[in-house]
Amino acid sequence: MKVAYVSTYLPQHCGIATYTDYLIQGIRQVSTETNIKILAERSLTSGAKPVKEEKFEVIPCWERDENYIPSIVENTKDADVVHIQHEYGIYKFDNRLPEVIRQIQALKVITMHCIRPSQFSPRDAVDENTTKTLAQLADSIIVHLPSQEAILRRLGIAASKIQIIPHGTEINNVDKKLSREKLGLPLDGNIMLMFGFIKRHKCMDCAVEALKEIENSSSRGSRVFKGGGVSPLPLIDNTYLLVAGGVAENQTIRESDNQTIKEYVEQVKTRIKELGLDSRVIFYNKFIPNNIVPYLFGAADIVLFPYYEEDRSASGSLHLAIGANKPIIASRIPKFEELQNICDELLILPHNAIGIARVANRIFNDNEFRQYVTRCTEDYRNKTAWQTIAKQHLNLYTQLQLTKTSLFLA
């Protein structure tokens, strides 16, 4: 079987590029028979580079601001399956990608990484109409979340065309002490990690307020219910917040409060000083290379996702935390709905710093609860390991081929 992937690709700094690389690595590990071709976005500075190996090829052949139709179509002529990794910001909202799909002769699969309802789009119905058009043209659509499937069904897409395949998980068992030594982090104490580019909707400010609440709770002897009674918790006087990420180069747009991301970061820094947390917040404020990422998650005791957004999309960073078998605290929003598969009690309402602090205190101090969360996290990371997800993709490709053959013979 020959599969052509249309996607951004490493070393481009793009979540879709990283996702595609993990998926292809998984496929190559579980199948020696699949021929893989990546039709990657080209860039003179940070885009993919040409690669030619046995049963694996990278062809940088298109650019998002050009007419990429003929180049992509020409390079898919020898493929049995063409799999497009879709994200609104990459392919825009014009007719180029639909025309690509119309002209491709092979079986067409689209992974829709983000689905945005009209009521939450700055373009009104444009996002939703684009999603519907692409889904109608594809032979199969892959989504990661039930909430994404629900929108596609509302748009009239047949259930038989939609496949829910979870985002994959990279297994990471890097030792905590080794990780902290390598990164120069405190060897003692609890570390809560926020990872990725700084954006307003990720609510770094809420994590800072939660850290202060944890500090305050340690001084007043916080309590939790355990075994039917109330037990005093040990003092937590050495908890840190590690913010591992920076502002993306293109993040200069002013948001609804007329504040840029860089201005937001400065506001949070000021708040850190006001709260007296200078020694407790470790802020890298730079892009994190891929080879460092496993150590960041290895060093953490808890990973925080206090986001506030309405997009229906899975989180690659969430799965990095799952892959490191770390307890997670996340906002109860569509993006993190799959955390229910681990422990629903880890989901808290948005902007709830006290809620974050209370769940963190429970994880830090209630050994029985922490072990339960760890066991459930390990079960889910094994269930969503990239090799398992790769097999689900290969099974889908095979089923589509069988269906196409049976229709042709009929």
C-alpha positions as CSV (number, residue, x, y, z in Angstrom):
1,M,0.0,0.0,0.0
2,K,1.2,3.5,-0.9
3,V,0.1,6.3,1.4
4,A,0.8,10.0,0.7
5,Y,0.4,12.4,3.6
6,V,-0.3,16.1,2.9
7,S,1.0,18.0,5.9
8,T,3.5,20.4,7.4
9,Y,6.5,18.4,8.6
10,L,9.5,18.7,10.8
11,P,11.7,20.6,11.4
12,Q,8.9,23.2,11.0
13,H,7.7,24.5,14.4
14,C,4.1,23.3,14.0
15,G,1.9,20.9,16.1
16,I,0.6,19.3,12.9
17,A,4.1,18.6,11.7
18,T,5.0,16.9,15.0
19,Y,1.8,14.9,15.0
20,T,2.4,13.7,11.5
21,D,6.0,12.6,12.4
22,Y,4.8,10.6,15.4
23,L,2.1,8.9,13.3
24,I,4.5,8.0,10.6
25,Q,7.1,6.7,13.0
26,G,4.3,4.5,14.5
27,I,3.3,3.2,11.1
28,R,6.9,2.4,10.2
29,Q,7.3,0.5,13.5
30,V,4.2,-1.7,13.0
31,S,4.3,-2.2,9.2
32,T,7.2,-2.9,6.9
33,E,5.0,-3.1,3.8
34,T,3.6,0.4,3.7
35,N,5.2,2.9,1.3
36,I,5.0,6.4,2.8
37,K,5.3,9.7,1.0
38,I,5.1,13.0,2.8
39,L,4.0,16.0,0.6
40,A,5.3,18.6,2.9
41,E,5.1,22.4,3.0
42,R,8.4,23.9,1.9
43,S,10.2,26.8,3.4
44,L,13.6,28.2,2.8
45,T,14.2,28.6,6.6
46,S,12.3,26.1,8.7
47,G,10.3,23.8,6.4
48,A,10.8,20.1,5.6
49,K,13.9,18.9,3.7
50,P,13.9,16.3,0.9
51,V,14.3,12.7,2.0
52,K,14.6,9.6,-0.1
53,E,14.8,6.2,1.7
54,E,13.4,2.8,1.0
55,K,9.6,3.0,1.4
56,F,9.9,6.5,2.9
57,E,10.1,9.8,1.1
58,V,9.6,13.5,2.0
59,I,8.8,15.9,-0.9
60,P,8.6,19.6,0.1
61,C,6.4,20.7,-2.8
62,W,3.8,23.3,-1.7
63,E,3.4,26.5,0.2
64,R,0.3,27.8,1.9
65,D,0.3,31.2,0.2
66,E,0.7,29.8,-3.3
67,N,-1.4,27.9,-5.8
68,Y,-0.5,24.5,-4.4
69,I,-3.2,22.5,-6.4
70,P,-1.1,21.2,-9.3
71,S,1.9,20.3,-7.2
72,I,0.0,18.3,-4.6
73,V,-2.2,16.6,-7.2
74,E,0.8,15.6,-9.4
75,N,2.6,14.0,-6.5
76,T,-0.4,11.9,-5.4
77,K,-0.8,10.1,-8.7
78,D,1.0,6.9,-7.6
79,A,-0.7,6.7,-4.2
80,D,-3.4,4.3,-3.1
81,V,-4.5,6.6,-0.2
82,V,-4.0,10.3,0.3
83,H,-4.2,11.4,3.9
84,I,-4.5,15.2,4.5
85,Q,-3.7,16.6,8.0
86,H,-6.1,19.6,8.1
87,E,-5.9,22.7,10.3
88,Y,-7.6,25.9,9.4
89,G,-4.6,28.1,9.7
90,I,-2.5,26.0,7.2
91,Y,-4.9,25.7,4.3
92,K,-7.0,28.9,4.8
93,F,-10.6,29.1,3.7
94,D,-10.5,29.4,-0.1
95,N,-11.2,26.8,-2.7
96,R,-7.7,25.4,-3.2
97,L,-7.9,22.5,-0.8
98,P,-11.4,21.4,-2.0
99,E,-10.1,21.5,-5.6
100,V,-7.1,19.4,-4.6
101,I,-9.4,16.8,-3.1
102,R,-11.7,16.8,-6.2
103,Q,-8.7,16.1,-8.5
104,I,-7.1,13.4,-6.5
105,Q,-7.9,9.9,-7.9
106,A,-6.8,7.9,-4.9
107,L,-8.8,7.3,-1.7
108,K,-9.0,10.5,0.3
109,V,-8.8,10.6,4.1
110,I,-8.8,13.9,6.1
111,T,-7.8,14.2,9.8
112,M,-9.7,17.3,11.1
113,H,-7.5,18.4,14.0
114,C,-9.8,21.4,14.8
115,I,-13.5,21.9,14.2
116,R,-14.8,25.4,15.1
117,P,-18.6,26.0,15.4
118,S,-19.9,29.1,13.7
119,Q,-21.0,30.8,16.9
120,F,-17.3,30.8,18.1
121,S,-15.7,31.8,14.8
122,P,-14.6,35.3,14.0
123,R,-15.6,34.5,10.4
124,D,-19.2,33.4,11.3
125,A,-20.1,30.4,9.1
126,V,-16.9,30.3,7.1
127,D,-15.1,27.7,9.3
128,E,-18.2,25.5,9.5
129,N,-18.9,25.6,5.8
130,T,-15.2,24.8,5.0
131,T,-15.4,21.8,7.4
132,K,-18.6,20.6,5.7
133,T,-17.2,20.9,2.2
134,L,-14.0,19.0,3.0
135,A,-15.9,16.3,4.8
136,Q,-18.3,15.8,1.9
137,L,-15.4,15.4,-0.6
138,A,-13.4,12.9,1.5
139,D,-13.9,9.2,1.6
140,S,-13.3,9.1,5.4
141,I,-12.8,11.7,8.1
142,I,-10.8,11.1,11.2
143,V,-11.5,13.1,14.4
144,H,-10.0,12.7,17.9
145,L,-13.0,13.7,20.1
146,P,-16.8,12.8,20.3
147,S,-17.6,16.5,20.3
148,Q,-16.0,16.8,16.9
149,E,-18.0,13.9,15.6
150,A,-21.2,15.5,16.9
151,I,-20.6,18.7,14.9
152,L,-19.9,16.7,11.7
153,R,-23.1,14.7,12.2
154,R,-25.1,18.0,12.7
155,L,-23.6,19.2,9.4
156,G,-25.1,16.1,7.7
157,I,-22.0,14.0,7.4
158,A,-22.8,10.3,7.5
159,A,-21.7,8.4,10.6
160,S,-20.1,5.7,8.4
161,K,-17.6,8.3,7.0
162,I,-16.5,9.4,10.5
163,Q,-13.8,7.6,12.5
164,I,-12.9,8.6,16.1
165,I,-9.3,7.8,16.6
166,P,-7.6,9.3,19.6
167,H,-4.6,11.5,19.5
168,G,-1.5,9.3,19.9
169,T,0.7,9.1,22.9
170,E,4.5,8.9,23.0
171,I,5.6,6.8,26.0
172,N,8.1,8.7,28.1
173,N,9.7,7.1,31.2
174,V,12.5,9.6,31.8
175,D,13.5,9.6,35.5
176,K,12.4,12.7,37.5
177,K,15.7,13.2,39.4
178,L,17.7,12.8,36.1
179,S,15.4,15.3,34.4
180,R,15.7,17.9,37.1
181,E,19.5,17.6,37.1
182,K,19.7,17.9,33.4
183,L,17.5,21.0,33.3
184,G,19.0,22.6,36.5
185,L,15.7,22.5,38.3
186,P,15.2,22.2,42.1
187,L,15.8,18.6,43.1
188,D,13.4,18.8,46.1
189,G,9.9,20.1,46.1
190,N,6.9,19.8,43.8
191,I,6.9,21.2,40.3
192,M,3.8,22.1,38.3
193,L,4.4,22.4,34.6
194,M,2.8,24.5,31.9
195,F,4.2,23.6,28.5
196,G,4.0,25.2,25.0
197,F,3.7,28.6,23.4
198,I,2.3,31.3,25.6
199,K,-1.2,32.4,24.6
200,R,-3.8,34.3,26.4
201,H,-6.4,31.5,26.3
202,K,-3.9,29.2,28.1
203,C,-4.3,31.3,31.2
204,M,-0.9,31.4,32.7
205,D,-2.2,34.0,35.1
206,C,-4.6,31.5,36.5
207,A,-1.7,29.0,37.2
208,V,0.2,31.8,39.0
209,E,-2.9,32.5,41.2
210,A,-3.2,28.8,41.9
211,L,0.4,28.6,43.0
212,K,-0.2,31.5,45.5
213,E,-3.3,29.6,46.8
214,I,-1.2,26.5,47.3
215,E,1.3,28.6,49.3
216,N,-1.4,30.1,51.4
217,S,-3.1,26.7,52.0
218,S,0.2,25.3,53.4
219,S,0.4,28.1,55.9
220,R,-3.1,27.5,57.2
221,G,-3.1,23.7,57.2
222,S,-5.2,22.7,54.3
223,R,-7.4,19.6,54.8
224,V,-8.9,16.9,52.6
225,F,-11.5,14.2,53.0
226,K,-10.0,10.8,53.2
227,G,-11.5,7.5,54.3
228,G,-14.7,9.3,55.4
229,G,-13.0,11.7,57.7
230,V,-11.0,14.9,57.6
231,S,-7.2,14.7,57.8
232,P,-4.7,17.6,58.1
233,L,-2.3,17.8,55.1
234,P,1.5,18.2,55.5
235,L,2.7,21.7,54.8
236,I,3.7,22.3,51.2
237,D,6.3,25.1,51.3
238,N,8.3,24.3,48.2
239,T,6.0,24.1,45.2
240,Y,7.2,25.6,41.9
241,L,5.5,26.6,38.7
242,L,7.6,25.9,35.6
243,V,6.4,27.7,32.5
244,A,8.2,26.0,29.6
245,G,7.6,28.0,26.5
246,G,7.7,31.4,25.0
247,V,5.8,33.8,22.7
248,A,5.5,32.7,19.1
249,E,7.1,35.0,16.6
250,N,3.8,35.8,14.9
251,Q,1.9,36.5,18.1
252,T,1.5,40.3,17.7
253,I,-2.3,40.5,17.2
254,R,-4.2,42.4,19.7
255,E,-7.1,40.5,21.3
256,S,-10.5,41.6,22.5
257,D,-9.0,43.5,25.4
258,N,-6.6,45.3,23.0
259,Q,-3.6,43.6,24.6
260,T,-0.8,41.7,22.7
261,I,0.5,38.4,24.0
262,K,3.8,40.1,24.9
263,E,1.9,42.7,26.9
264,Y,0.0,39.9,28.6
265,V,3.3,38.2,29.6
266,E,4.6,41.4,31.1
267,Q,1.3,41.8,33.1
268,V,1.7,38.3,34.5
269,K,5.3,39.0,35.4
270,T,4.2,42.0,37.3
271,R,1.6,39.9,39.1
272,I,4.2,37.3,40.1
273,K,6.2,40.1,41.8
274,E,3.1,41.4,43.5
275,L,2.4,37.9,44.9
276,G,6.0,37.4,46.1
277,L,6.4,34.4,43.9
278,D,9.6,35.4,42.1
279,S,11.5,32.4,43.5
280,R,8.6,30.0,42.8
281,V,7.9,30.7,39.1
282,I,10.5,29.4,36.7
283,F,9.8,31.0,33.3
284,Y,11.9,29.9,30.3
285,N,10.2,32.3,27.8
286,K,11.7,30.6,24.7
287,F,10.9,27.9,22.2
288,I,11.7,24.4,23.7
289,P,13.6,22.0,21.3
290,N,12.1,18.6,20.9
291,N,15.1,16.8,22.5
292,I,14.4,18.7,25.8
293,V,10.7,18.1,26.0
294,P,10.9,14.5,27.5
295,Y,12.9,15.9,30.4
296,L,10.4,18.7,31.1
297,F,7.6,16.3,31.5
298,G,9.9,13.9,33.4
299,A,10.8,16.6,35.9
300,A,7.1,17.5,36.7
301,D,4.9,16.3,39.4
302,I,1.7,17.7,37.9
303,V,1.0,19.2,34.4
304,L,-1.5,22.1,34.2
305,F,-3.8,23.0,31.4
306,P,-6.0,25.8,32.7
307,Y,-7.1,26.8,29.2
308,Y,-10.2,28.6,28.2
309,E,-11.2,28.1,24.5
310,E,-14.2,26.9,22.4
311,D,-12.4,25.1,19.6
312,R,-13.0,21.3,19.3
313,S,-9.5,19.9,19.1
314,A,-7.4,17.4,20.9
315,S,-4.2,18.5,22.7
316,G,-0.8,17.1,21.8
317,S,0.7,18.6,25.0
318,L,-2.0,16.7,27.0
319,H,-0.8,13.5,25.4
320,L,2.8,14.3,26.2
321,A,1.8,14.6,29.9
322,I,-0.1,11.3,29.6
323,G,2.9,9.7,27.9
324,A,5.1,10.7,30.9
325,N,2.4,9.2,33.2
326,K,2.0,12.5,35.1
327,P,-1.1,13.6,36.9
328,I,-2.9,16.3,34.9
329,I,-5.2,19.2,36.0
330,A,-7.2,20.7,33.2
331,S,-10.1,23.0,32.5
332,R,-13.5,21.4,31.9
333,I,-13.7,22.4,28.2
334,P,-14.1,20.4,25.0
335,K,-10.3,20.3,24.3
336,F,-9.7,18.1,27.4
337,E,-12.8,16.0,27.4
338,E,-10.8,12.8,27.0
339,L,-9.3,13.4,30.5
340,Q,-12.6,11.9,31.7
341,N,-11.2,8.6,30.5
342,I,-8.5,8.9,33.2
343,C,-10.3,10.6,36.1
344,D,-13.1,13.1,35.8
345,E,-12.1,14.7,39.1
346,L,-9.0,16.2,37.4
347,L,-11.2,18.5,35.4
348,I,-12.0,21.9,37.0
349,L,-14.0,24.9,35.8
350,P,-12.1,27.5,33.8
351,H,-10.5,30.4,35.7
352,N,-10.7,28.4,38.9
353,A,-7.4,29.0,40.6
354,I,-8.7,27.7,44.0
355,G,-9.9,24.5,42.2
356,I,-6.5,23.9,40.7
357,A,-4.9,24.4,44.1
358,R,-7.2,22.0,45.8
359,V,-6.8,19.2,43.3
360,A,-3.0,19.8,43.3
361,N,-3.0,19.5,47.1
362,R,-4.9,16.3,46.9
363,I,-2.4,14.8,44.4
364,F,0.6,16.0,46.4
365,N,-0.7,14.7,49.8
366,D,-3.2,11.9,49.3
367,N,-1.1,8.9,48.3
368,E,-4.1,6.7,47.6
369,F,-5.7,9.3,45.3
370,R,-2.3,9.9,43.5
371,Q,-1.8,6.2,42.9
372,Y,-5.3,5.8,41.5
373,V,-4.7,8.7,39.1
374,T,-1.3,7.3,38.1
375,R,-2.7,3.8,37.4
376,C,-5.5,5.2,35.2
377,T,-3.1,7.5,33.4
378,E,-0.8,4.5,32.6
379,D,-3.8,2.5,31.3
380,Y,-4.8,5.3,29.0
381,R,-1.3,6.0,27.7
382,N,-1.0,2.3,26.7
383,K,-4.4,2.4,25.0
384,T,-3.4,5.4,22.9
385,A,0.3,4.6,22.3
386,W,1.4,5.7,18.8
387,Q,1.9,2.1,17.6
388,T,-1.8,1.3,18.6
389,I,-3.0,4.5,16.8
390,A,-0.9,3.6,13.8
391,K,-2.6,0.2,13.5
392,Q,-6.0,1.9,13.6
393,H,-5.0,4.1,10.7
394,L,-3.7,1.1,8.7
395,N,-6.9,-0.8,9.4
396,L,-8.9,2.2,8.1
397,Y,-6.8,2.4,4.9
398,T,-7.3,-1.3,4.3
399,Q,-11.0,-1.2,4.9
400,L,-11.4,1.7,2.5
401,Q,-9.5,-0.2,-0.2
402,L,-11.6,-3.3,0.3
403,T,-14.8,-1.2,0.1
404,K,-13.5,0.4,-3.1
405,T,-12.7,-3.0,-4.6
406,S,-16.0,-4.5,-3.8
407,L,-17.9,-1.5,-5.3
408,F,-15.8,-1.7,-8.4
409,L,-16.5,-5.5,-8.8
410,A,-20.2,-4.9,-8.3
